[in-house]
Amino acid sequence: MDLKNKYMIDGLRNEMPVKTFLILIFIQINIFAQPCQPTSSTFQFSPTTRNRTIEWQKFPEFSLPFKIVWSGPRFGDTQKQPLKHGFSHIGYYEGQDPDLEPKNRAWIWYGVASPSANQPWETIRSPWNNNIDLYKSHFRNGINAVADNFHSTFRSGVPNVDLMIFDIERNIRSNDSILVLKNHPLTPQQYKLLDNQAFIVQYKKDMQNLYAEPFKQMRSVGIPQTMKLGSYADPPIPTTYINYPSLSWREWTTATSQINYLNYDFSKNTLGGEFHNQQDFWGPTAYYFLYRLGIFIIRV
């Protein structure tokens, strides 16, 4: 099975235009030492004896034919060791990394929807009655922070990284949970008067537009054309933790009803929409207990 069909994106080809994809893996490592013995290997396992140390020299230098981002700790690394050991990008920086080339830079922007100002988007995942000017200021500060992490763009306000990954994750997924907002005091009265189905659609459309806003702000500062923008955990097919057998493979890969509403064109009943059109790549995710692995599919 090829990667495109494995992640159920190109499988929507019967209803949507086919695109080409590259694969990017974003890794956050949090490994706890476990006693183990290799079953058939000449590699001699010798755990480090010092805290806050990654002994890269124990492993041979190598490269991989796809993009993979190191966003784990570096503990004073000034030699950019991840780039010598399979990783194509670094998403965790040391002292503004003065000579880290833009082609090797990735930025994971956490807290995009969370300015810590008790806004409905942050607190109840509502697209309504948010202070948009406050959010624009929050986005502006975030953009400046990205630029200031490198000597080459310090105080310029214009980031220059290869991959920009927005971690938003502030939308309600289920229709039943969306309807709870119908009785919330911060929900506009005109929306409360809608029938349930119209209310759900209104929420999804307004949330999609809100999700697109930080992308628009990032693009408005004149970022390099080579800089690609994408979102974490908001792929065309939403994350499903359980009950995969509930649908057939054909339904998973062709039914427009399975499209994540953030990436849905409501007027054409297909993949698209304001948020979708702002992205250069999509970010499916997968989580595990001893480490976290997020897989991104880059649209090119």
Contacts in CASP RR format, 6 or more apart in sequence:
PFRMAT RR
TARGET T0000
AUTHOR 0000-0000-0000
METHOD contacts of the structure
MODEL  1
MDLKNKYMIDGLRNEMPVKTFLILIFIQINIFAQPCQPTSSTFQFSPTTR
NRTIEWQKFPEFSLPFKIVWSGPRFGDTQKQPLKHGFSHIGYYEGQDPDL
EPKNRAWIWYGVASPSANQPWETIRSPWNNNIDLYKSHFRNGINAVADNF
HSTFRSGVPNVDLMIFDIERNIRSNDSILVLKNHPLTPQQYKLLDNQAFI
VQYKKDMQNLYAEPFKQMRSVGIPQTMKLGSYADPPIPTTYINYPSLSWR
EWTTATSQINYLNYDFSKNTLGGEFHNQQDFWGPTAYYFLYRLGIFIIRV
3 21 0 8 1.000
3 23 0 8 1.000
3 297 0 8 1.000
4 10 0 8 1.000
4 11 0 8 1.000
4 21 0 8 1.000
4 297 0 8 1.000
5 11 0 8 1.000
5 253 0 8 1.000
7 235 0 8 1.000
7 237 0 8 1.000
7 284 0 8 1.000
7 295 0 8 1.000
7 297 0 8 1.000
8 237 0 8 1.000
8 252 0 8 1.000
8 253 0 8 1.000
9 21 0 8 1.000
9 235 0 8 1.000
9 236 0 8 1.000
9 237 0 8 1.000
9 282 0 8 1.000
9 297 0 8 1.000
10 18 0 8 1.000
10 19 0 8 1.000
10 21 0 8 1.000
11 253 0 8 1.000
11 254 0 8 1.000
12 236 0 8 1.000
12 253 0 8 1.000
12 254 0 8 1.000
12 256 0 8 1.000
12 259 0 8 1.000
12 271 0 8 1.000
14 254 0 8 1.000
15 254 0 8 1.000
15 256 0 8 1.000
15 270 0 8 1.000
15 271 0 8 1.000
16 270 0 8 1.000
16 271 0 8 1.000
19 299 0 8 1.000
19 300 0 8 1.000
20 299 0 8 1.000
20 300 0 8 1.000
21 297 0 8 1.000
21 298 0 8 1.000
21 299 0 8 1.000
21 300 0 8 1.000
22 66 0 8 1.000
22 67 0 8 1.000
22 281 0 8 1.000
22 297 0 8 1.000
22 298 0 8 1.000
22 300 0 8 1.000
23 66 0 8 1.000
23 67 0 8 1.000
23 295 0 8 1.000
23 296 0 8 1.000
23 297 0 8 1.000
23 298 0 8 1.000
24 66 0 8 1.000
24 67 0 8 1.000
24 68 0 8 1.000
24 69 0 8 1.000
24 163 0 8 1.000
24 281 0 8 1.000
24 295 0 8 1.000
24 296 0 8 1.000
24 297 0 8 1.000
24 298 0 8 1.000
25 66 0 8 1.000
25 67 0 8 1.000
25 68 0 8 1.000
25 69 0 8 1.000
25 293 0 8 1.000
25 294 0 8 1.000
25 295 0 8 1.000
25 296 0 8 1.000
26 68 0 8 1.000
26 69 0 8 1.000
26 71 0 8 1.000
26 106 0 8 1.000
26 108 0 8 1.000
26 165 0 8 1.000
26 232 0 8 1.000
26 293 0 8 1.000
26 294 0 8 1.000
26 295 0 8 1.000
26 296 0 8 1.000
27 68 0 8 1.000
27 69 0 8 1.000
27 70 0 8 1.000
27 71 0 8 1.000
27 72 0 8 1.000
27 291 0 8 1.000
27 292 0 8 1.000
27 293 0 8 1.000
27 294 0 8 1.000
28 71 0 8 1.000
28 72 0 8 1.000
28 291 0 8 1.000
28 292 0 8 1.000
28 294 0 8 1.000
29 72 0 8 1.000
29 291 0 8 1.000
30 290 0 8 1.000
30 291 0 8 1.000
30 292 0 8 1.000
31 290 0 8 1.000
31 291 0 8 1.000
32 290 0 8 1.000
33 47 0 8 1.000
34 290 0 8 1.000
36 45 0 8 1.000
37 45 0 8 1.000
38 45 0 8 1.000
46 58 0 8 1.000
48 54 0 8 1.000
48 55 0 8 1.000
52 73 0 8 1.000
52 75 0 8 1.000
53 75 0 8 1.000
54 73 0 8 1.000
54 74 0 8 1.000
54 75 0 8 1.000
54 77 0 8 1.000
54 81 0 8 1.000
56 77 0 8 1.000
56 81 0 8 1.000
56 84 0 8 1.000
56 85 0 8 1.000
59 85 0 8 1.000
61 84 0 8 1.000
61 85 0 8 1.000
62 85 0 8 1.000
62 86 0 8 1.000
63 86 0 8 1.000
63 88 0 8 1.000
64 86 0 8 1.000
64 88 0 8 1.000
66 88 0 8 1.000
67 88 0 8 1.000
67 89 0 8 1.000
67 163 0 8 1.000
67 298 0 8 1.000
68 86 0 8 1.000
68 87 0 8 1.000
68 88 0 8 1.000
68 89 0 8 1.000
69 87 0 8 1.000
69 88 0 8 1.000
69 89 0 8 1.000
69 90 0 8 1.000
69 91 0 8 1.000
69 106 0 8 1.000
69 108 0 8 1.000
69 163 0 8 1.000
70 82 0 8 1.000
70 87 0 8 1.000
70 89 0 8 1.000
70 90 0 8 1.000
70 91 0 8 1.000
70 92 0 8 1.000
71 90 0 8 1.000
71 91 0 8 1.000
71 92 0 8 1.000
71 106 0 8 1.000
71 108 0 8 1.000
72 91 0 8 1.000
72 92 0 8 1.000
73 92 0 8 1.000
74 81 0 8 1.000
74 82 0 8 1.000
74 90 0 8 1.000
74 92 0 8 1.000
74 94 0 8 1.000
76 94 0 8 1.000
77 94 0 8 1.000
78 94 0 8 1.000
80 90 0 8 1.000
80 97 0 8 1.000
80 100 0 8 1.000
80 104 0 8 1.000
82 90 0 8 1.000
83 90 0 8 1.000
83 104 0 8 1.000
88 104 0 8 1.000
89 104 0 8 1.000
89 105 0 8 1.000
89 106 0 8 1.000
89 162 0 8 1.000
89 163 0 8 1.000
90 97 0 8 1.000
90 100 0 8 1.000
90 104 0 8 1.000
90 105 0 8 1.000
90 106 0 8 1.000
91 105 0 8 1.000
91 106 0 8 1.000
91 107 0 8 1.000
91 108 0 8 1.000
93 100 0 8 1.000
93 149 0 8 1.000
93 150 0 8 1.000
96 148 0 8 1.000
96 149 0 8 1.000
96 150 0 8 1.000
96 151 0 8 1.000
96 154 0 8 1.000
97 105 0 8 1.000
97 149 0 8 1.000
97 150 0 8 1.000
98 150 0 8 1.000
98 151 0 8 1.000
98 152 0 8 1.000
100 150 0 8 1.000
102 152 0 8 1.000
102 160 0 8 1.000
102 161 0 8 1.000
102 162 0 8 1.000
102 224 0 8 1.000
102 226 0 8 1.000
102 227 0 8 1.000
103 162 0 8 1.000
103 226 0 8 1.000
104 162 0 8 1.000
105 150 0 8 1.000
105 160 0 8 1.000
105 161 0 8 1.000
105 162 0 8 1.000
105 163 0 8 1.000
106 161 0 8 1.000
106 162 0 8 1.000
106 163 0 8 1.000
106 164 0 8 1.000
106 165 0 8 1.000
107 146 0 8 1.000
107 149 0 8 1.000
107 159 0 8 1.000
107 161 0 8 1.000
107 163 0 8 1.000
107 164 0 8 1.000
107 165 0 8 1.000
108 165 0 8 1.000
108 167 0 8 1.000
108 232 0 8 1.000
109 142 0 8 1.000
109 146 0 8 1.000
109 164 0 8 1.000
109 165 0 8 1.000
109 166 0 8 1.000
109 167 0 8 1.000
110 167 0 8 1.000
111 167 0 8 1.000
111 168 0 8 1.000
112 139 0 8 1.000
112 166 0 8 1.000
112 167 0 8 1.000
112 168 0 8 1.000
112 214 0 8 1.000
113 121 0 8 1.000
113 122 0 8 1.000
113 168 0 8 1.000
113 169 0 8 1.000
113 170 0 8 1.000
114 122 0 8 1.000
114 170 0 8 1.000
115 122 0 8 1.000
115 134 0 8 1.000
115 135 0 8 1.000
115 137 0 8 1.000
115 138 0 8 1.000
116 122 0 8 1.000
117 131 0 8 1.000
117 134 0 8 1.000
117 138 0 8 1.000
119 130 0 8 1.000
119 131 0 8 1.000
119 134 0 8 1.000
119 135 0 8 1.000
120 126 0 8 1.000
120 127 0 8 1.000
120 128 0 8 1.000
120 129 0 8 1.000
120 130 0 8 1.000
120 186 0 8 1.000
121 127 0 8 1.000
121 130 0 8 1.000
121 135 0 8 1.000
121 170 0 8 1.000
121 210 0 8 1.000
122 170 0 8 1.000
124 181 0 8 1.000
124 184 0 8 1.000
124 186 0 8 1.000
125 170 0 8 1.000
125 171 0 8 1.000
125 172 0 8 1.000
126 181 0 8 1.000
126 184 0 8 1.000
126 186 0 8 1.000
126 187 0 8 1.000
126 203 0 8 1.000
127 203 0 8 1.000
127 206 0 8 1.000
127 207 0 8 1.000
127 209 0 8 1.000
127 210 0 8 1.000
128 186 0 8 1.000
128 187 0 8 1.000
128 188 0 8 1.000
128 191 0 8 1.000
128 206 0 8 1.000
129 186 0 8 1.000
129 187 0 8 1.000
129 188 0 8 1.000
130 210 0 8 1.000
132 213 0 8 1.000
135 213 0 8 1.000
135 214 0 8 1.000
136 213 0 8 1.000
136 217 0 8 1.000
139 213 0 8 1.000
139 214 0 8 1.000
139 217 0 8 1.000
139 218 0 8 1.000
140 217 0 8 1.000
143 157 0 8 1.000
143 159 0 8 1.000
143 217 0 8 1.000
143 218 0 8 1.000
143 221 0 8 1.000
144 157 0 8 1.000
146 159 0 8 1.000
146 161 0 8 1.000
146 164 0 8 1.000
147 153 0 8 1.000
147 154 0 8 1.000
147 155 0 8 1.000
147 156 0 8 1.000
147 157 0 8 1.000
147 158 0 8 1.000
147 159 0 8 1.000
147 160 0 8 1.000
148 154 0 8 1.000
148 155 0 8 1.000
148 157 0 8 1.000
150 160 0 8 1.000
152 160 0 8 1.000
153 159 0 8 1.000
153 160 0 8 1.000
157 221 0 8 1.000
158 221 0 8 1.000
158 222 0 8 1.000
158 223 0 8 1.000
159 218 0 8 1.000
159 221 0 8 1.000
159 223 0 8 1.000
159 227 0 8 1.000
160 223 0 8 1.000
160 224 0 8 1.000
160 227 0 8 1.000
161 227 0 8 1.000
162 226 0 8 1.000
162 227 0 8 1.000
162 228 0 8 1.000
163 227 0 8 1.000
163 228 0 8 1.000
163 230 0 8 1.000
163 281 0 8 1.000
164 218 0 8 1.000
164 227 0 8 1.000
164 228 0 8 1.000
164 229 0 8 1.000
164 230 0 8 1.000
165 230 0 8 1.000
165 231 0 8 1.000
165 232 0 8 1.000
165 283 0 8 1.000
165 296 0 8 1.000
166 214 0 8 1.000
166 215 0 8 1.000
166 229 0 8 1.000
166 230 0 8 1.000
166 231 0 8 1.000
166 232 0 8 1.000
167 231 0 8 1.000
167 232 0 8 1.000
167 233 0 8 1.000
168 211 0 8 1.000
168 214 0 8 1.000
168 231 0 8 1.000
168 232 0 8 1.000
168 234 0 8 1.000
169 232 0 8 1.000
169 233 0 8 1.000
169 234 0 8 1.000
171 207 0 8 1.000
171 211 0 8 1.000
171 262 0 8 1.000
172 178 0 8 1.000
172 181 0 8 1.000
172 203 0 8 1.000
172 207 0 8 1.000
173 238 0 8 1.000
175 200 0 8 1.000
178 199 0 8 1.000
178 200 0 8 1.000
178 203 0 8 1.000
178 204 0 8 1.000
179 196 0 8 1.000
179 199 0 8 1.000
179 200 0 8 1.000
181 187 0 8 1.000
181 203 0 8 1.000
182 191 0 8 1.000
182 192 0 8 1.000
182 196 0 8 1.000
182 199 0 8 1.000
183 192 0 8 1.000
191 199 0 8 1.000
191 202 0 8 1.000
191 203 0 8 1.000
192 199 0 8 1.000
194 202 0 8 1.000
201 266 0 8 1.000
204 261 0 8 1.000
204 262 0 8 1.000
204 264 0 8 1.000
204 266 0 8 1.000
205 266 0 8 1.000
207 261 0 8 1.000
207 262 0 8 1.000
208 261 0 8 1.000
208 262 0 8 1.000
208 264 0 8 1.000
208 273 0 8 1.000
208 274 0 8 1.000
208 275 0 8 1.000
209 274 0 8 1.000
209 275 0 8 1.000
211 231 0 8 1.000
211 234 0 8 1.000
211 262 0 8 1.000
211 274 0 8 1.000
211 275 0 8 1.000
212 274 0 8 1.000
212 275 0 8 1.000
212 277 0 8 1.000
212 278 0 8 1.000
215 229 0 8 1.000
215 230 0 8 1.000
215 275 0 8 1.000
215 278 0 8 1.000
215 279 0 8 1.000
216 278 0 8 1.000
218 229 0 8 1.000
219 229 0 8 1.000
219 278 0 8 1.000
228 280 0 8 1.000
228 281 0 8 1.000
228 298 0 8 1.000
229 278 0 8 1.000
229 279 0 8 1.000
229 280 0 8 1.000
229 281 0 8 1.000
230 279 0 8 1.000
230 280 0 8 1.000
230 281 0 8 1.000
230 282 0 8 1.000
230 283 0 8 1.000
230 296 0 8 1.000
231 275 0 8 1.000
231 279 0 8 1.000
231 282 0 8 1.000
231 283 0 8 1.000
232 283 0 8 1.000
232 285 0 8 1.000
232 294 0 8 1.000
232 296 0 8 1.000
233 239 0 8 1.000
233 283 0 8 1.000
233 284 0 8 1.000
233 285 0 8 1.000
234 260 0 8 1.000
234 262 0 8 1.000
234 263 0 8 1.000
234 275 0 8 1.000
234 282 0 8 1.000
234 283 0 8 1.000
235 260 0 8 1.000
235 263 0 8 1.000
235 282 0 8 1.000
235 283 0 8 1.000
235 284 0 8 1.000
235 297 0 8 1.000
236 259 0 8 1.000
236 260 0 8 1.000
236 263 0 8 1.000
236 271 0 8 1.000
236 276 0 8 1.000
236 282 0 8 1.000
237 252 0 8 1.000
237 258 0 8 1.000
237 259 0 8 1.000
237 260 0 8 1.000
237 284 0 8 1.000
238 260 0 8 1.000
239 284 0 8 1.000
239 285 0 8 1.000
244 252 0 8 1.000
247 255 0 8 1.000
247 258 0 8 1.000
251 258 0 8 1.000
252 258 0 8 1.000
256 264 0 8 1.000
256 269 0 8 1.000
256 270 0 8 1.000
256 271 0 8 1.000
259 270 0 8 1.000
259 271 0 8 1.000
262 275 0 8 1.000
262 276 0 8 1.000
263 271 0 8 1.000
263 272 0 8 1.000
263 273 0 8 1.000
263 275 0 8 1.000
263 276 0 8 1.000
263 282 0 8 1.000
264 270 0 8 1.000
264 271 0 8 1.000
264 272 0 8 1.000
264 273 0 8 1.000
264 276 0 8 1.000
265 271 0 8 1.000
265 272 0 8 1.000
265 273 0 8 1.000
265 276 0 8 1.000
266 273 0 8 1.000
279 299 0 8 1.000
280 298 0 8 1.000
280 299 0 8 1.000
281 296 0 8 1.000
281 297 0 8 1.000
281 298 0 8 1.000
281 299 0 8 1.000
282 296 0 8 1.000
282 297 0 8 1.000
282 298 0 8 1.000
282 299 0 8 1.000
283 294 0 8 1.000
283 295 0 8 1.000
283 296 0 8 1.000
283 297 0 8 1.000
284 294 0 8 1.000
284 295 0 8 1.000
284 296 0 8 1.000
284 297 0 8 1.000
285 294 0 8 1.000
285 295 0 8 1.000
286 293 0 8 1.000
286 294 0 8 1.000
286 295 0 8 1.000
287 293 0 8 1.000
287 294 0 8 1.000
END
